[in-house]
């Protein structure tokens, strides 16, 4: 038997696509706060490029001390970084993310012209996240946010009503046509003994009741105005993590529920789940009224009676869409015109049976008064939170809230 020895060549073959996603999740979720040059002039249309992804992978490997010193020296002295061993390994890692279905580059689409791929003008190649990436980020967010909630798995939203179903509640009622035949043997036998088997009637049958559960439709509104990254704290990225975690929770544990997402700034717009991780903050004011109007419109298109709006914000209403379509802005104090129109939207939500649950990331007295007023109007809930605990509060409320019907 012969044993052949060869020189050890370092590399990253042990890293899977999931490992790489775990390393760069902060980069993928960035809201503009991490860019010190553009923090005061945020670009809401900025999207990560292939070059940005390569830089993020390089930084993550450096932080974990995974790059050999020899490779670093070679990369520092090279004229073309992509031709070095480090550059080639980073390109292989990016290709691994593509092959495992986590990212997509325009050249991956067979219906579009093939670009230069990972070579050449990588900085001009826009990066797209796949559904697999969104699921990964949602699951990671959910595990982090639910870490302190215990081991019980949520099932469905409980109401105060009962129905004939599978899980018994201990309650009973006489049988009615259409009920599932979950016969309570003891109570039914009592009627048989009293009346005789030949005299038993349909109404003498007693069935067991189970808790009645219903589907919930939710619209999550995220404030992406400038203040969400302006005051030395990133407030928008934690809000996005909550939204992704909530989406994953609903899709996996509440199959009958629906959740959709909207952002509000100078105006408001719906955001598909696949684009939510890369949404950026912009140089905007806060048009809360337009956000609530959008949420009501979205809920009207969703079937079901149980509806709610979850609004995450850190500022007072400071913008309003006028009938002419122009945007009226006033960032100084609570403008009475803007406030009146915002409360009007809250009143319309109440008439449609839609509670608004507000999670305020700031604690100025005038903001507290505004949130309190909205809560009183819509019979919703208000929480004074911080970016560090907002996820726990949002999900605890979603899991534990008791729902009653008027």
C-alpha positions as CSV (number, residue, x, y, z in Angstrom):
1,X,0.0,0.0,0.0
2,X,1.3,3.4,-0.9
3,X,0.2,6.7,0.8
4,X,0.6,9.9,-1.3
5,X,1.1,13.2,0.6
6,X,0.5,16.6,-0.9
7,X,0.8,20.1,0.3
8,X,-2.2,21.4,2.2
9,X,-4.1,24.2,0.3
10,X,-6.4,26.3,2.5
11,X,-9.9,27.1,1.2
12,X,-13.5,27.4,2.2
13,X,-14.9,24.1,1.0
14,X,-16.4,23.5,4.4
15,X,-18.7,26.5,4.1
16,X,-22.2,25.7,2.8
17,X,-24.6,28.2,1.4
18,X,-26.5,28.4,4.7
19,X,-23.2,29.1,6.5
20,X,-22.5,32.0,4.1
21,X,-26.0,33.4,4.5
22,X,-25.6,33.3,8.3
23,X,-22.4,35.3,7.9
24,X,-23.8,38.0,5.7
25,X,-27.4,38.3,7.0
26,X,-26.6,41.8,8.4
27,X,-25.4,42.9,5.1
28,X,-28.5,41.7,3.3
29,X,-30.8,43.3,5.9
30,X,-29.0,46.7,5.9
31,X,-31.4,49.7,5.8
32,X,-28.8,52.4,4.9
33,X,-27.6,53.0,8.5
34,X,-24.2,51.2,7.8
35,X,-23.2,53.7,5.1
36,X,-21.6,56.6,7.0
37,X,-21.2,58.7,3.8
38,X,-24.9,58.6,2.8
39,X,-26.6,58.4,6.2
40,X,-27.8,62.0,5.9
41,X,-28.7,61.7,2.2
42,X,-30.1,58.1,2.1
43,X,-30.9,56.6,-1.3
44,X,-34.2,54.6,-1.1
45,X,-33.5,53.0,-4.5
46,X,-30.1,51.7,-3.6
47,X,-29.8,48.0,-4.1
48,X,-26.8,45.7,-3.3
49,X,-24.5,44.7,-6.1
50,X,-22.3,41.7,-6.7
51,X,-19.3,43.8,-5.7
52,X,-21.1,44.7,-2.4
53,X,-21.7,41.0,-1.8
54,X,-18.0,40.2,-2.4
55,X,-17.0,42.9,0.0
56,X,-19.4,41.6,2.6
57,X,-18.1,38.0,2.3
58,X,-14.5,39.3,2.6
59,X,-15.3,41.3,5.7
60,X,-17.1,38.3,7.3
61,X,-14.1,36.0,6.6
62,X,-11.7,38.6,8.0
63,X,-13.8,38.9,11.2
64,X,-13.7,35.1,11.6
65,X,-9.9,34.9,10.9
66,X,-10.5,32.5,8.1
67,X,-8.1,34.0,5.5
68,X,-4.5,32.9,5.5
69,X,-1.9,35.7,5.9
70,X,-0.2,34.6,2.6
71,X,-3.4,35.2,0.7
72,X,-3.8,38.6,2.3
73,X,-0.3,39.7,1.4
74,X,-0.8,38.4,-2.2
75,X,-4.1,40.4,-2.5
76,X,-2.5,43.6,-1.2
77,X,0.3,43.5,-3.7
78,X,-1.7,42.3,-6.7
79,X,-2.8,44.6,-9.6
80,X,-5.9,42.5,-10.2
81,X,-7.6,41.3,-7.1
82,X,-9.8,38.8,-8.9
83,X,-6.8,36.9,-10.2
84,X,-5.5,36.3,-6.7
85,X,-6.3,33.1,-4.8
86,X,-8.4,35.1,-2.4
87,X,-10.3,36.8,-5.2
88,X,-10.9,33.4,-6.9
89,X,-12.1,31.8,-3.7
90,X,-14.6,34.7,-3.1
91,X,-16.0,34.2,-6.6
92,X,-16.4,30.5,-5.8
93,X,-18.3,31.4,-2.7
94,X,-20.6,33.7,-4.6
95,X,-21.2,31.0,-7.2
96,X,-22.0,28.6,-4.3
97,X,-24.7,30.9,-3.1
98,X,-26.1,31.0,-6.7
99,X,-25.9,27.2,-7.1
100,X,-27.7,26.6,-3.9
101,X,-30.5,29.0,-4.8
102,X,-29.9,31.8,-2.3
103,X,-29.1,34.7,-4.7
104,X,-29.8,35.5,-8.3
105,X,-27.9,37.6,-10.7
106,X,-29.5,39.0,-13.9
107,X,-27.4,36.5,-16.0
108,X,-29.1,33.6,-14.2
109,X,-32.4,34.3,-16.1
110,X,-32.3,32.3,-19.3
111,X,-34.8,34.7,-20.9
112,X,-32.5,37.7,-20.4
113,X,-29.2,38.3,-22.3
114,X,-26.2,36.7,-20.6
115,X,-24.0,39.2,-18.9
116,X,-20.4,38.8,-17.9
117,X,-21.4,36.9,-14.8
118,X,-18.9,37.0,-12.0
119,X,-16.2,38.5,-14.2
120,X,-15.7,42.0,-15.4
121,X,-18.1,44.7,-14.3
122,X,-19.3,43.0,-11.2
123,X,-20.1,46.4,-9.6
124,X,-22.8,47.0,-12.1
125,X,-24.6,43.7,-11.5
126,X,-27.6,44.0,-9.2
127,X,-28.1,41.3,-6.6
128,X,-31.5,39.7,-6.2
129,X,-32.7,37.6,-3.3
130,X,-34.6,34.4,-3.9
131,X,-37.6,33.0,-2.0
132,X,-35.2,30.6,-0.4
133,X,-33.2,33.6,1.0
134,X,-36.3,35.3,2.3
135,X,-37.3,32.0,4.1
136,X,-33.9,31.7,5.5
137,X,-33.9,35.3,6.9
138,X,-37.4,34.9,8.2
139,X,-36.6,31.7,10.0
140,X,-33.4,33.2,11.6
141,X,-35.4,36.2,12.7
142,X,-38.2,34.1,14.1
143,X,-35.8,31.9,16.1
144,X,-34.1,35.0,17.6
145,X,-37.4,36.8,18.4
146,X,-39.1,33.7,19.9
147,X,-36.1,32.6,21.9
148,X,-37.6,33.9,25.2
149,X,-41.2,32.8,24.6
150,X,-40.9,29.2,25.6
151,X,-41.1,25.9,23.8
152,X,-44.9,25.7,23.0
153,X,-45.6,25.8,19.3
154,X,-48.4,28.2,18.3
155,X,-51.3,26.8,16.4
156,X,-54.2,29.2,15.5
157,X,-55.9,32.2,16.9
158,X,-58.4,31.4,19.6
159,X,-61.8,33.1,19.9
160,X,-64.4,33.0,22.6
161,X,-66.7,30.8,20.3
162,X,-67.0,27.0,20.2
163,X,-67.6,24.6,17.3
164,X,-67.9,20.9,16.7
165,X,-64.4,19.9,15.9
166,X,-61.5,17.6,16.8
167,X,-60.0,19.1,19.9
168,X,-62.5,18.9,22.8
169,X,-63.0,21.9,25.0
170,X,-65.0,20.1,27.7
171,X,-68.2,21.8,26.7
172,X,-71.3,20.1,25.2
173,X,-74.5,21.0,23.3
174,X,-77.5,19.3,21.7
175,X,-76.8,18.0,18.2
176,X,-77.9,20.2,15.3
177,X,-78.0,19.3,11.6
178,X,-74.6,19.9,10.1
179,X,-72.5,19.4,13.3
180,X,-69.6,17.0,13.2
181,X,-70.8,13.8,15.0
182,X,-68.5,14.0,18.0
183,X,-70.9,12.2,20.3
184,X,-70.5,12.6,24.0
185,X,-71.3,9.0,25.1
186,X,-72.0,9.7,28.7
187,X,-74.6,12.5,28.2
188,X,-76.2,10.7,25.3
189,X,-76.6,7.5,27.3
190,X,-78.4,9.5,30.0
191,X,-81.1,10.4,27.5
192,X,-81.3,6.8,26.3
193,X,-81.9,5.5,29.8
194,X,-84.5,8.2,30.5
195,X,-86.5,7.9,27.3
196,X,-85.6,4.4,26.0
197,X,-83.7,3.6,22.9
198,X,-86.8,3.3,20.7
199,X,-87.9,6.9,21.7
200,X,-84.5,8.6,21.2
201,X,-84.7,11.7,18.9
202,X,-82.1,13.7,17.1
203,X,-82.1,16.5,19.7
204,X,-81.3,13.9,22.4
205,X,-77.8,13.4,21.0
206,X,-75.2,15.4,22.8
207,X,-72.0,16.4,21.0
208,X,-68.7,17.6,22.4
209,X,-67.6,21.2,21.5
210,X,-64.1,22.3,20.6
211,X,-62.7,25.8,20.5
212,X,-63.6,27.8,17.4
213,X,-60.5,29.2,15.6
214,X,-60.6,31.7,12.8
215,X,-58.2,33.2,10.3
216,X,-56.6,36.6,10.8
217,X,-55.6,39.0,8.1
218,X,-52.7,41.3,9.0
219,X,-51.1,44.3,7.3
220,X,-47.8,45.3,8.7
221,X,-46.9,49.0,8.1
222,X,-43.3,50.0,8.4
223,X,-42.2,53.7,8.8
224,X,-39.2,54.2,6.5
225,X,-38.8,57.9,7.0
226,X,-35.4,59.5,7.5
227,X,-35.6,59.4,11.3
228,X,-35.5,55.6,11.3
229,X,-31.7,55.8,10.9
230,X,-31.0,59.5,11.7
231,X,-30.3,59.7,15.4
232,X,-27.4,57.3,15.9
233,X,-29.5,54.2,16.0
234,X,-30.7,51.8,13.3
235,X,-34.5,51.4,13.9
236,X,-35.6,50.2,10.5
237,X,-33.5,46.9,10.3
238,X,-35.0,45.5,13.5
239,X,-38.5,46.4,12.2
240,X,-37.8,44.5,9.0
241,X,-36.6,41.5,11.0
242,X,-39.8,41.5,12.9
243,X,-41.8,41.7,9.7
244,X,-39.9,38.7,8.2
245,X,-40.2,36.7,11.4
246,X,-43.9,37.4,11.5
247,X,-44.3,36.4,7.9
248,X,-42.5,33.1,8.5
249,X,-44.6,32.4,11.6
250,X,-47.9,33.0,9.8
251,X,-47.0,30.9,6.8
252,X,-45.8,27.9,8.8
253,X,-48.1,28.0,11.9
254,X,-51.2,29.8,10.7
255,X,-52.0,28.4,7.3
256,X,-55.3,30.2,7.0
257,X,-53.9,33.6,7.8
258,X,-52.7,36.2,5.4
259,X,-50.1,38.9,5.9
260,X,-49.1,41.7,3.6
261,X,-46.6,44.6,4.1
262,X,-46.6,48.3,3.4
263,X,-44.2,51.1,3.9
264,X,-45.1,54.7,4.5
265,X,-42.9,57.9,4.0
266,X,-43.9,60.9,2.0
267,X,-46.6,58.6,0.5
268,X,-47.2,54.8,1.0
269,X,-46.8,51.7,-1.1
270,X,-47.2,47.9,-0.7
271,X,-44.0,45.9,-0.6
272,X,-43.9,42.2,-1.8
273,X,-42.3,39.9,0.8
274,X,-39.4,39.1,-1.5
275,X,-38.3,42.7,-1.7
276,X,-38.8,43.4,2.0
277,X,-35.2,42.6,3.2
278,X,-33.6,45.1,0.9
279,X,-36.0,48.0,1.5
280,X,-34.0,51.2,2.3
281,X,-34.8,54.3,4.3
282,X,-35.1,57.5,2.3
283,X,-35.0,61.3,2.9
284,X,-38.7,61.2,3.7
285,X,-41.2,62.7,6.1
286,X,-43.9,60.5,7.8
287,X,-47.3,60.3,6.0
288,X,-49.1,58.1,8.6
289,X,-52.6,58.9,7.1
290,X,-51.6,57.6,3.7
291,X,-50.1,54.5,5.3
292,X,-53.4,53.8,7.2
293,X,-55.4,54.4,4.0
294,X,-53.2,51.9,2.1
295,X,-53.6,49.3,4.9
296,X,-57.4,49.6,4.8
297,X,-57.4,49.2,1.1
298,X,-55.2,46.1,1.3
299,X,-57.4,44.5,4.0
300,X,-60.6,45.1,1.9
301,X,-59.0,42.8,-0.8
302,X,-58.3,40.1,1.8
303,X,-61.2,37.7,2.6
304,X,-62.2,37.1,6.2
305,X,-63.7,39.0,9.1
306,X,-60.8,39.2,11.5
307,X,-58.4,42.0,10.5
308,X,-55.7,44.1,12.1
309,X,-53.0,46.6,11.3
310,X,-49.6,46.5,13.0
311,X,-47.8,49.9,12.6
312,X,-44.2,50.3,13.5
313,X,-43.0,53.9,13.7
314,X,-40.7,56.3,15.5
315,X,-42.2,59.6,14.6
316,X,-45.2,61.9,14.6
317,X,-47.2,62.4,11.4
318,X,-45.4,65.1,9.4
319,X,-46.8,64.7,5.9
320,X,-50.2,64.6,4.2
321,X,-51.4,63.8,0.7
322,X,-53.7,66.7,-0.4
323,X,-56.7,66.1,-2.8
324,X,-54.6,67.6,-5.6
325,X,-52.0,64.9,-5.1
326,X,-49.4,67.2,-3.7
327,X,-47.6,66.3,-0.5
328,X,-48.0,68.8,2.4
329,X,-45.1,68.6,4.9
330,X,-44.5,70.1,8.3
331,X,-41.9,68.6,10.5
332,X,-42.3,71.1,13.4
333,X,-44.6,69.8,16.1
334,X,-48.0,68.1,15.5
335,X,-49.6,70.0,12.7
336,X,-53.4,70.2,13.4
337,X,-54.3,69.6,9.7
338,X,-52.1,66.5,9.4
339,X,-53.2,65.2,12.8
340,X,-56.9,65.6,12.0
341,X,-56.6,63.7,8.7
342,X,-54.6,60.9,10.4
343,X,-57.2,60.5,13.1
344,X,-59.9,60.5,10.5
345,X,-58.2,57.4,8.9
346,X,-58.0,55.8,12.3
347,X,-61.8,56.4,12.7
348,X,-62.5,54.9,9.4
349,X,-60.5,51.8,10.4
350,X,-62.6,51.5,13.6
351,X,-65.8,51.6,11.6
352,X,-64.5,48.8,9.4
353,X,-63.7,46.8,12.6
354,X,-59.9,47.0,12.2
355,X,-57.8,47.6,15.3
356,X,-54.5,49.4,15.0
357,X,-51.6,48.1,17.1
358,X,-48.9,50.7,17.3
359,X,-45.3,50.1,18.3
360,X,-43.6,53.4,19.0
361,X,-39.8,53.5,18.9
362,X,-39.6,57.0,20.5
363,X,-41.0,58.5,23.8
364,X,-41.6,62.2,23.2
365,X,-44.7,63.4,25.1
366,X,-46.5,64.6,22.0
367,X,-45.9,61.3,20.3
368,X,-47.3,59.4,23.3
369,X,-50.4,61.6,23.2
370,X,-50.8,60.8,19.5
371,X,-50.4,57.1,19.9
372,X,-52.8,57.1,22.9
373,X,-55.5,58.8,20.8
374,X,-55.2,56.3,17.9
375,X,-55.4,53.4,20.4
376,X,-58.5,54.9,22.0
377,X,-60.2,55.4,18.6
378,X,-59.5,51.9,17.2
379,X,-59.6,49.9,20.4
380,X,-56.1,48.6,19.5
381,X,-52.9,48.4,21.6
382,X,-49.9,50.6,22.0
383,X,-46.4,49.6,23.0
384,X,-43.5,51.8,23.8
385,X,-40.5,49.8,22.6
386,X,-36.9,50.0,21.5
387,X,-35.2,48.4,18.5
388,X,-33.8,45.8,20.9
389,X,-37.1,44.5,22.2
390,X,-39.7,45.4,19.5
391,X,-39.7,41.9,18.0
392,X,-40.5,40.2,21.2
393,X,-43.4,42.5,21.9
394,X,-44.8,42.3,18.4
395,X,-44.8,38.5,18.3
396,X,-46.0,38.1,21.9
397,X,-49.0,40.2,21.1
398,X,-49.7,38.3,17.9
399,X,-49.5,34.9,19.7
400,X,-51.4,35.8,22.9
401,X,-54.0,38.3,21.8
402,X,-57.6,37.1,22.5
403,X,-60.1,38.0,19.8
404,X,-63.7,38.7,20.4
405,X,-66.5,39.4,17.9
406,X,-69.1,42.1,18.3
